[in-house]
Amino acid sequence: MAAGAAELQGKYQKLAQEYSKLRAQNQVLKKGVVDEQANSASLKEQLKMKDQSLRKLQQEMDSLTFRNQQLAKRVELLQDELALSEARGKKSKKSVESSSQLSQEQKSVFNEDLQKKIEENERLHILFFEADEQHKRLEAELRTRLEVLETDAAQHQAVVDGLTKKYTDAIEKLQNDKAKLEIKSQTLEREAKDCRLRTEECQQQLKNLQAALGSRLEESLCIINEKVPFNDTRSNRYNALNVPLHNRRYQLKLRDLAGKALAFVQELVTALLNFHTYTEQKVQIFPIDSATDTISPLNQKFSQYLHENASYVRPLEEGMLHLFESITEDTVTVLETTVKLKAFSEHLASYLCFLRKILPYQLKSLEEECESSLCTAALRARNMELHRDMKRLTAVFEKLHTYVSLLALPSTKPEGLLRTNYNFVFTNIAASLHGFHDVLKDISKHYSQKATLEQDVPTATQKLITTNDCILSSVAALTNGAGKIASFFSNNLDHFTASLSYGPKGGTEFINPLSAECMLQYKKKAAAYMKSLKKPCADSVPYEEALANRRVLLSSTESREGLAQQVQQSLEKIAKLEQEKEHWMLEAQLAKIKLEKENQKLKNSLSGNLTETMQEHSILPNVTEQKKETTEKREPIKSTSLAPDVESREDLIKTHYMARIAELTSHLQLADSKSVHFHAECRALAKRLSLAEKSKESLTEELKAASQNISRLQDELMTTKRSYEDQLSMMSDHLCSMNETLTKQREEIDTLKMASKGNSKKNKSR
């Protein structure tokens, strides 16, 4: 709490400093605003004066224009007079000469006067124009300056308003904080008093606990010395045989990571198989097609080696699969127990040998392709870039094999790799995987450029284009797979380092793989022993089974009620069906009576028809004997077959309708029984739903109460922790003050001793 108060005090001081700085800035801004306002006022006054001078000049201009108009009128009058005088001059020469002299003199006077007025008017026009332009220019400048000053003043005013609001808010906040701190200081003083009492009690309890623990420690040491023959954790050789704590979460995480790594390796294996296979096809068709001509012995050998790629690539997938299968939930997976990692390292070494074997042929094949006549300069440059990329690819696989073989050492030769170097090896593997990804990106880039250049070759066939597309797709798949596995390994690097390096309690490592194998056997025996100790309790019912029985009981009671209702409904339906049966039996008897009456009518009509036919046969004697026999045969057939046909048809109709009625009644009964059953199930489900909602509400209430208890306990813990910290700080301050008082008392005692010694010496001297 003291630290919190100190922090608040520091914040308060910082805010006060900021407030003082901003206040000084505010004063400067206010002064600038006042100066700008004074400047704007002076500029407004200057503008007014310029307006006045402009008005004066306009008035002078108006007066001059009026004077010019008067002079123009006077000139017109003089011209008229001159014209009249010239007209009169024709009458007499003397008068003409005198008038001409007078008119010339008057003209010269008027012309001089007019010239002067024109010049003065022109000068005034120029002055007025210049003054007008200067006034407009000055007015525009003053207006722009006034707008700028107004905007600056508005901005300064907004800043001043914002600062004043901010300072008022800060002052209010600081005042509130001050009040809160005062209240808090009072509460802290009370808590400090309580904490002092608690510390005294805790010190007493601590003394009691120390005494009790000391006695128990002595007893346990005596028991250990008497009963324990030796401590196997002191020796690393024996401690390595102890079963470490089983971390199931780490095992499941490792199995999950191994499964992801297996998927990535399978993706890489398929991509590598496709890459080598399509490279083999490419060698056989470019620069020389094997179908039309024989390829070089170098390419033949290179194609033969590439044909064997599956025997080197497939074991990588198998080795990773065996490694994944060896990581189970029950085992302890560390580098000393992962024996299958050695097999994967061997498979990787065999694939590296394959790459080393095909590398010279691949490089020579690229050089041979560069020497062919079809190869352009750009294609040759791409081939040389691929030449370098293939060397880098083999070097990256060599690095990977080196670090994977180092990881496989603890399962065979534990002295070959110390646990302190595990992190270094894993980080280098991650870096090598990223390098592998970068090399594959360069290969994909250069190969795509090479494929586009090869399409422009005049002898390029469709087979070459499709093969290049297949190689590009396989390289893209390789690049994606390498990027995935590199990012996967980098993201889980910490987990690999932490989970693959734990061991027995009290020890730092397993001594050798044999001890790790013995430890796994002991772990199996311990698990079997723990299983044998678990005996089923026949007396008590498990909680889950009791819940299931309760649900069954509730559902059975619900189904019993539903069955009782179903039986009642079925009895009512049976009574209704019996009534309907009696009704239909009566209807059937009536129908039989009607049928007999109709049959009797039909027989009577048939007998009448028969007598009439016999009479007709007696009337016709000319008919031959054969016709008589045929008529005699046909007529009795008709007479005898009409009645049974009608009866059989009625019987068929009756049986059909009776069967249809029986079928419909059976369907109706089935539908009724299903509806009753569904109704009962719905009621049971509704009851279960209500019970589940009630249990959910109770559980939510319990959860809320538990969360409240947790928050309350956390608050109490924080308060007690703070109180204890304050107590300790106060106790330390108190101890410091006590030490200071003790030192002062000692100094006073020393001074008193010196004074007493001096007094004793003085007394002796006296």
GUMIDREN-516911 format. One record per residue (C-alpha): residue in one letter; y, z, x negated. Coordinates in steps of 0.5 Angstrom, whole numbers, padded with zeros to 4 digits, always signed. Each point is the difference from the previous one (the first is absolute). Example, Ala and Ser with C-alpha at 12.3 -4.5 7.8 and 13.67 -1.06 7.14 Angstrom:
BEGIN
a-0009+0016-0025
s+0007-0002-0002
***
This chain:
BEGIN
m+0000+0000+0000
a+0005+0001-0006
a-0002-0006-0003
g+0002-0003+0007
a+0006+0004+0001
a+0002-0003-0008
e-0001-0007+0002
l+0004+0001+0007
q+0006+0003-0005
g-0001-0006-0005
k+0001-0005+0006
y+0006+0004+0003
q+0003+0000-0007
k-0001-0007-0001
l+0003-0002+0007
a+0006+0004-0001
q+0001-0004-0007
e-0001-0006+0004
y+0005+0002+0005
s+0005+0002-0005
k-0001-0007-0003
l+0001-0003+0007
r+0006+0004+0001
a+0003-0002-0006
q-0001-0008+0002
n+0002+0001+0007
q+0007+0003-0003
v+0000-0006-0005
l-0001-0005+0006
k+0005+0004+0005
k+0005-0002-0006
g-0002-0007+0000
v+0000-0001+0007
v+0007+0003+0000
d+0003-0004-0005
e-0003-0006+0003
q+0003+0002+0007
a+0007+0001-0004
n-0001-0007-0003
s-0001-0003+0007
a+0006+0003+0003
s+0004-0003-0006
l-0003-0007+0001
k+0002+0001+0007
e+0007+0001-0001
q+0000-0005-0005
l-0003-0005+0005
k+0006+0002+0005
m+0005-0001-0005
k-0003-0007-0001
d+0000-0001+0008
q+0007+0002+0000
s+0003-0005-0006
l-0004-0005+0004
r+0003+0001+0006
k+0007-0001-0003
l-0002-0006-0004
q-0002-0003+0007
q+0006+0002+0003
e+0004-0003-0006
m-0004-0007+0001
d+0001+0000+0008
s+0008+0001-0002
l-0001-0006-0005
t-0003-0004+0005
f+0005+0001+0005
r+0006-0002-0005
n-0004-0006-0002
q+0000-0002+0007
q+0007+0001+0001
l+0001-0004-0007
a-0004-0006+0003
k+0004+0000+0006
r+0006+0000-0004
v-0002-0006-0004
e-0002-0004+0006
l+0007+0002+0003
l+0003-0003-0006
q-0004-0006+0000
d+0002-0002+0007
e+0007+0001-0002
l-0001-0004-0006
a-0003-0005+0004
l+0006+0000+0005
s+0005+0000-0006
e-0003-0007-0003
a+0000-0003+0007
r+0008+0002+0001
g+0001-0003-0008
k-0001-0007+0003
k+0007+0001+0003
s+0004+0001-0005
k-0001+0000-0008
k+0004+0005-0001
s-0003+0005+0004
v-0006-0002-0002
e+0001+0001-0007
s+0003+0007+0001
s-0006+0001+0005
s-0004-0002-0006
q+0003+0004-0005
l+0000+0006+0005
s-0007-0001+0002
q-0003-0001-0007
e+0004+0006-0002
q-0003+0004+0006
k-0007-0004-0002
s+0000+0003-0007
v+0002+0007+0002
f-0005+0000+0006
n-0006-0003-0005
e+0002+0005-0005
d-0001+0006+0005
l-0006-0003+0003
q-0003-0001-0007
k+0001+0007-0001
k-0002+0002+0006
i-0007-0004-0001
e-0001+0003-0007
e+0001+0007+0003
n-0004-0001+0006
e-0006-0003-0005
r+0001+0006-0005
l+0000+0005+0006
h-0007-0004+0003
i-0003+0001-0007
l+0002+0007-0001
f-0003+0001+0007
f-0006-0003-0001
e-0001+0004-0007
a+0001+0006+0004
d-0004-0001+0006
e-0006-0002-0005
q+0001+0006-0004
h+0000+0004+0006
k-0006-0003+0003
r-0003+0001-0007
l+0002+0007-0001
e-0002+0002+0008
a-0007-0003-0002
e-0001+0004-0006
l+0003+0006+0004
r-0005-0001+0006
t-0006-0001-0005
r+0002+0007-0004
l+0001+0003+0007
e-0007-0002+0002
v-0003+0003-0006
l+0004+0006+0000
e-0002+0001+0007
t-0007-0001-0001
d+0000+0004-0007
a+0003+0006+0005
a-0005-0001+0005
q-0005+0001-0005
h+0003+0006-0004
q+0001+0003+0007
a-0008-0001+0002
v-0002+0002-0007
v+0005+0006+0001
d-0003+0001+0007
g-0007+0000-0002
l+0001+0005-0006
t+0003+0005+0005
k-0005-0001+0005
k-0005+0001-0006
y+0003+0006-0003
t+0001+0003+0007
d-0008-0001+0001
a-0001+0003-0007
i+0004+0006+0001
e-0003+0001+0006
k-0007-0001-0003
l+0001+0005-0006
q+0003+0005+0005
n-0006+0000+0004
d-0005+0000-0006
k+0004+0006-0003
a-0001+0003+0007
k-0007-0001+0000
l-0001+0002-0008
e+0004+0007+0002
i-0006+0000+0006
k-0005-0002-0005
s+0002+0005-0005
q+0000+0006+0005
t-0007-0002+0002
l-0002-0001-0008
e+0003+0007-0001
r-0004+0003+0005
e-0007-0004-0002
a+0002+0002-0007
k-0001+0008+0002
d-0006-0002+0004
c-0003-0004-0006
r+0002+0006-0005
l-0005+0005+0005
r-0005-0006+0000
t+0000-0001-0008
e-0001+0008+0000
e-0006-0001+0005
c-0002-0006-0004
q+0000+0004-0007
q-0004+0005+0003
q-0005-0005+0003
l+0000-0003-0007
k-0002+0006-0004
n-0005+0002+0005
l-0003-0007+0000
q+0000+0000-0008
a-0004+0006+0000
a-0005-0003+0005
l+0000-0006-0004
g-0001+0003-0006
s-0006+0004+0002
r-0003-0006+0003
l+0001-0004-0006
e-0004+0006-0004
e-0005+0000+0005
s-0001-0008+0000
l+0000+0000-0008
c-0005+0005+0000
i-0005-0004+0005
i+0001-0006-0004
n-0001+0003-0007
e-0007+0003+0003
k-0002-0005+0005
v+0002-0007-0003
p-0004-0002-0006
f+0005-0005-0002
n+0006-0005+0002
d-0002-0007+0000
t+0007-0002+0001
r+0002+0002-0007
s-0004-0006-0003
n+0001-0007+0001
r-0007-0002+0000
y-0002+0005+0005
n+0006-0001+0004
a-0001-0007+0001
l-0006+0001+0004
n+0003+0004+0005
v+0002-0004+0006
p+0007-0001+0001
l+0004+0001+0007
h-0002-0006+0004
n+0006-0004+0003
r-0002-0004+0006
r+0007-0003+0001
y+0000-0003-0007
q-0007-0002+0000
l+0002-0004+0007
k+0006-0002-0003
l-0004-0003-0006
r-0005-0003+0004
d+0006-0004+0004
l+0003-0002-0006
a-0006-0003-0003
g-0001-0004+0006
k+0006-0003+0000
a-0001-0001-0007
l-0006-0003+0002
a+0003-0005+0005
f+0005-0002-0006
v-0005-0001-0005
q-0004-0005+0005
e+0006-0004+0002
l+0002-0001-0008
v-0008-0002-0001
t+0001-0005+0006
a+0006-0003-0003
l-0003+0000-0007
l-0006-0004+0002
n+0004-0005+0004
f+0005+0000-0006
h-0005-0002-0005
t-0004-0004+0005
y+0006-0005+0001
t+0002+0000-0007
e-0007-0003-0001
q+0001-0005+0005
k+0007-0001-0003
v-0003-0001-0007
q-0005-0006+0003
i+0005-0004+0003
f+0007+0001-0004
p+0002-0004-0005
i-0007-0004+0001
d-0004+0000+0006
s-0007+0001-0001
a-0002-0004+0005
t+0003-0006-0003
d+0000+0001-0007
t-0003+0006-0005
i+0004+0006-0002
s+0001+0002-0007
p-0006+0005-0003
l+0005+0006+0000
n+0001-0001+0008
q-0007-0001+0001
k-0001+0007-0004
f+0006+0003+0003
s-0003-0002+0007
q-0007+0003-0002
y+0003+0007-0001
l+0004+0000+0006
h-0006-0002+0004
e-0003+0007-0002
n+0006+0004+0002
a-0004+0003+0006
s-0005+0004-0004
y+0006+0004-0004
v+0005+0001+0006
r-0005+0002+0005
p-0002+0006-0004
l+0007+0003+0001
e-0001+0000+0007
e-0006+0004+0000
g+0002+0005-0006
m+0006+0002+0005
l-0005+0000+0006
h-0005+0005-0004
l+0006+0004-0002
f+0003+0001+0007
e-0007+0002+0002
s-0001+0005-0005
i+0007+0004+0003
t-0003+0004+0006
e+0003+0006+0004
d-0005+0005-0003
t+0001-0002-0008
v+0005+0002-0005
t+0003-0006-0002
v+0003+0000-0007
l+0000-0004-0006
e-0006+0004-0003
t-0004-0002+0006
t+0002-0007+0002
v-0006-0003-0004
k+0001-0007+0004
l+0007-0001-0004
k-0004-0002-0006
a-0004-0005+0004
f+0007-0003+0002
s+0003+0000-0007
e-0006-0004-0002
h+0000-0005+0005
l+0008-0001-0002
a-0002+0000-0007
s-0005-0006+0002
y+0005-0004+0004
l+0005+0001-0006
c-0005-0003-0005
f+0000-0006+0005
l+0007+0000+0000
r+0000+0000-0007
k-0005-0006+0000
i+0004-0004+0004
l+0006+0001-0003
p+0000-0005-0006
y-0003-0005+0005
q+0006+0001+0005
l+0005-0001-0005
k-0003-0006-0004
s-0001-0003+0007
l+0008+0001+0001
e+0001-0003-0006
e-0004-0006+0001
e+0003-0001+0007
c+0007+0000-0004
e-0002-0005-0005
s-0003-0005+0006
s+0005-0006+0002
l+0001+0003+0007
c+0003+0006-0002
t+0008+0000+0000
a+0005+0004-0004
a+0001+0005+0006
l-0008+0000+0001
r-0001+0002-0007
a+0005+0006+0000
r-0003+0003+0006
n-0007-0001-0003
m+0002+0004-0006
e+0003+0005+0004
l-0007+0001+0003
h-0003+0000-0007
r+0004+0006-0001
d-0001+0003+0007
m-0008+0000-0001
k+0001+0003-0007
r+0004+0006+0003
l-0005+0000+0006
t-0006+0002-0005
a+0004+0005-0004
v+0002+0003+0007
f-0008+0001+0002
e-0001+0002-0007
k+0005+0006+0001
l-0003+0002+0006
h-0007+0000-0003
t+0002+0004-0005
y+0003+0006+0005
v-0006-0001+0005
s-0005+0001-0006
l+0005+0006-0002
l-0001+0003+0007
a-0008-0001+0000
l+0000+0004-0007
p+0000+0007+0004
s-0007-0001+0003
t-0003-0002-0006
k+0004+0002-0006
p+0005+0006+0002
e+0002+0001-0007
g+0003-0008+0000
l+0006+0002+0005
l+0003+0007+0001
r+0003+0002+0007
t+0007+0000-0003
n-0001-0007-0001
y-0002-0002+0008
n+0007-0001+0002
f+0002-0005-0006
v-0006-0004+0002
f+0001+0000+0007
t+0008-0002-0001
n-0003-0006-0005
i-0004-0002+0005
a+0005-0001+0005
a+0005-0003-0005
s-0006-0005-0002
l-0001-0002+0008
h+0007-0001+0001
g+0000-0005-0007
f-0006-0003+0004
h+0004-0001+0006
d+0006-0003-0004
v-0005-0005-0004
l-0003-0003+0006
k+0007-0001+0003
d+0002-0004-0006
i-0006-0004+0001
s+0001-0001+0007
k+0007-0002-0001
h-0002-0005-0006
y-0006-0003+0004
s+0004-0002+0006
q+0005-0003-0005
k-0006-0004-0003
a-0003-0002+0007
t+0006-0003+0002
l+0001-0004-0006
e-0007-0002+0000
q+0001-0003+0007
d+0005-0005-0003
v-0005-0003-0005
p-0002-0007+0002
t-0007+0002+0000
a+0000+0006+0004
t-0006+0000+0005
q+0000+0004+0007
k-0006+0004-0003
l+0005+0002-0006
i+0005+0002+0005
t-0005+0004+0004
t-0003+0004-0006
n+0007+0001-0002
d+0002+0003+0006
c-0007+0004+0000
i+0002+0003-0007
l+0007+0002+0002
s-0003+0004+0006
s-0005+0003-0004
v+0005+0002-0005
a+0005+0003+0006
a-0006+0004+0002
l-0001+0003-0007
t+0007+0001+0000
n+0001+0004+0006
g-0007+0004-0001
a+0003+0002-0007
g+0007+0002+0003
k-0004+0004+0005
i-0005+0004-0005
a+0006+0001-0005
s+0004+0003+0006
f-0006+0004+0002
f-0001+0003-0007
s+0007+0002-0001
n+0001+0003+0007
n-0006+0004-0001
l+0001+0002-0008
d+0001+0007+0001
h-0006+0001+0005
f-0005-0003-0005
t+0003+0004-0006
a+0000+0007+0004
s-0007-0001+0004
l-0004-0003-0006
s+0002+0005-0005
y-0002+0007+0004
g-0006+0004-0002
p-0003+0007+0000
k+0004+0006+0002
g+0003+0003-0007
g-0002-0006-0004
t+0003-0006-0002
e-0005-0005+0000
f-0007-0002+0000
i-0004+0000-0006
n-0004-0006+0000
p-0003-0004+0006
l-0007+0004+0000
s+0004+0006+0002
a+0004-0004+0005
e-0007-0002+0003
c-0003+0007+0000
m+0006+0002+0003
l-0001-0005+0006
q-0007+0003+0000
y+0002+0007+0001
k+0005-0002+0005
k-0006-0004+0004
k-0004+0007+0000
a+0006+0004+0002
a+0001-0004+0006
a-0007+0000+0002
y+0000+0008-0001
m+0006+0000+0004
k-0003-0004+0006
s-0006+0004+0000
l+0004+0006+0001
k+0003-0002+0006
k-0005+0002+0005
p+0001-0002+0008
c+0003+0006+0004
a-0005+0000+0007
d+0004+0005+0003
s+0007-0002+0000
v+0002-0007+0003
p+0005-0004-0004
y+0007-0001+0003
e+0000-0007+0000
e-0007+0000+0004
a+0003+0005+0005
l+0006-0004+0001
a-0004-0006+0002
n-0005+0005+0004
r+0007+0002+0004
r+0002-0007+0001
v-0007-0002+0003
l+0000+0006+0004
l+0007-0002+0003
s-0002-0007+0001
s-0007+0002+0003
t+0004+0005+0005
e+0004-0006+0002
s-0005-0004+0001
r-0004+0005+0004
e+0006+0000+0005
g+0000-0008+0000
l-0007+0000+0001
a+0000+0005+0006
q+0006-0005+0003
q-0004-0006-0001
v-0006+0003+0003
q+0005+0002+0006
q+0003-0007+0000
s-0007-0003+0000
l-0003+0004+0006
e+0006-0002+0004
k-0001-0007-0002
i-0008+0000+0002
a+0002+0003+0007
k+0005-0006+0001
l-0005-0005-0003
e-0005+0003+0005
q+0004-0001+0006
e+0002-0007-0002
k-0008-0001-0001
e-0001+0002+0007
h+0006-0004+0003
w-0003-0006-0004
m-0007+0001+0003
l+0003+0000+0007
e+0004-0006-0002
a-0007-0003-0003
q-0004+0001+0007
l+0006-0003+0004
a+0000-0006-0004
k-0008+0000+0000
i+0000+0000+0008
k+0006-0006+0000
l-0005-0004-0005
e-0006+0001+0005
k+0005-0003+0005
e+0002-0005-0004
n-0007-0002-0002
q-0002+0000+0007
k+0005-0005+0002
l-0001-0004-0005
k-0008-0001+0002
n+0002-0001+0007
s+0005-0006-0002
l-0006-0002-0005
s-0005+0000+0006
g+0005-0004+0004
n+0001-0005-0005
l-0008-0001-0001
t-0001-0002+0008
e+0005-0005+0000
t-0003-0004-0006
m-0007+0000+0003
q+0003-0003+0006
e+0004-0005-0004
h-0007-0002-0004
s-0003-0001+0007
i+0005-0005+0002
l-0001-0004-0006
p-0007-0004+0000
n+0002-0005-0004
v+0000+0004-0007
t-0005-0001-0005
e-0006+0005-0001
q+0003+0001-0007
k+0007+0002+0002
k-0003+0004+0006
e-0004+0004-0006
t+0006+0001-0004
t+0004+0002+0005
e-0005+0005+0002
k+0000+0002-0007
r+0007+0001-0001
e+0002+0003+0007
p-0005+0006-0001
i+0003+0001-0007
k+0007+0001+0003
s-0002+0004+0005
t-0004+0005-0004
s+0005+0000-0006
l+0007+0001+0003
a-0001+0007+0002
p-0003+0003-0007
d+0006-0004-0004
v+0005+0004+0005
e-0004+0007-0001
s-0001-0001-0008
r+0008-0002-0001
e+0002+0006+0004
d-0005+0004-0004
l+0003-0002-0006
i+0007+0001+0002
k-0002+0007+0002
t-0004+0002-0006
h+0006-0003-0004
y+0005+0004+0003
m-0004+0006+0000
a-0001-0001-0008
r+0007-0001-0001
i+0002+0006+0004
a-0005+0004-0004
e+0003-0003-0006
l+0007+0002+0002
t-0002+0007+0002
s-0003+0001-0007
h+0006-0002-0003
l+0004+0004+0004
q-0004+0006-0001
l+0000-0001-0008
a+0008-0001+0000
d+0000+0007+0004
s-0004+0003-0005
k+0004-0003-0006
s+0006+0002+0003
v-0002+0007+0001
h-0003+0001-0007
f+0007-0003-0003
h+0004+0005+0005
a-0004+0006-0003
e+0001-0003-0007
c+0007-0001+0001
r+0001+0007+0003
a-0004+0003-0006
l+0004-0004-0005
a+0006+0003+0003
k-0002+0007+0000
r-0002-0001-0008
l+0007-0004-0001
s+0003+0006+0003
l-0004+0005-0004
a+0002-0004-0006
e+0007+0000+0002
k+0000+0008+0000
s-0004+0000-0006
k+0006-0005-0003
e+0005+0005+0002
s-0003+0006-0002
l-0001-0003-0007
t+0007-0003+0000
e+0003+0007+0001
e-0005+0003-0005
l+0003-0005-0005
k+0007+0001+0002
a-0001+0008-0001
a-0004-0002-0007
s+0006-0004-0002
q+0005+0005+0002
n-0004+0005-0004
i-0001-0004-0006
s+0008-0001+0000
r+0001+0007+0001
l-0005+0002-0005
q+0004-0005-0005
d+0007+0002+0002
e-0003+0008-0001
l-0003-0003-0007
m+0007-0003-0002
t+0004+0006+0002
t-0005+0005-0003
k+0000-0005-0007
r+0008+0000+0000
s+0000+0007+0002
y-0004+0002-0006
e+0004-0005-0005
d+0006+0003+0003
q-0003+0007-0002
l-0002-0002-0006
s+0006-0003-0002
m+0004+0007+0002
m-0005+0004-0003
s+0001-0004-0007
d+0008+0001+0001
h-0001+0007+0002
l-0005+0001-0007
c+0006-0004-0004
s+0005+0005+0003
m-0004+0006-0001
n-0001-0003-0007
e+0007-0001-0001
t+0002+0007+0003
l-0006+0003-0005
t+0004-0003-0006
k+0006+0002+0002
q-0002+0007+0001
r-0004+0000-0007
e+0007-0003-0003
e+0004+0006+0003
i-0006+0005-0002
d+0001-0003-0007
t+0008+0001+0000
l-0001+0007+0002
k-0005+0001-0005
m+0005-0003-0005
a+0006+0004+0003
s-0005+0007+0000
k-0001-0002-0008
g+0007-0001-0001
n+0002+0007+0003
s-0005+0003-0004
k+0002-0002-0006
k+0007+0002+0002
n-0002+0007+0002
k-0004+0000-0007
s+0006-0002-0004
r+0005+0005+0004
***
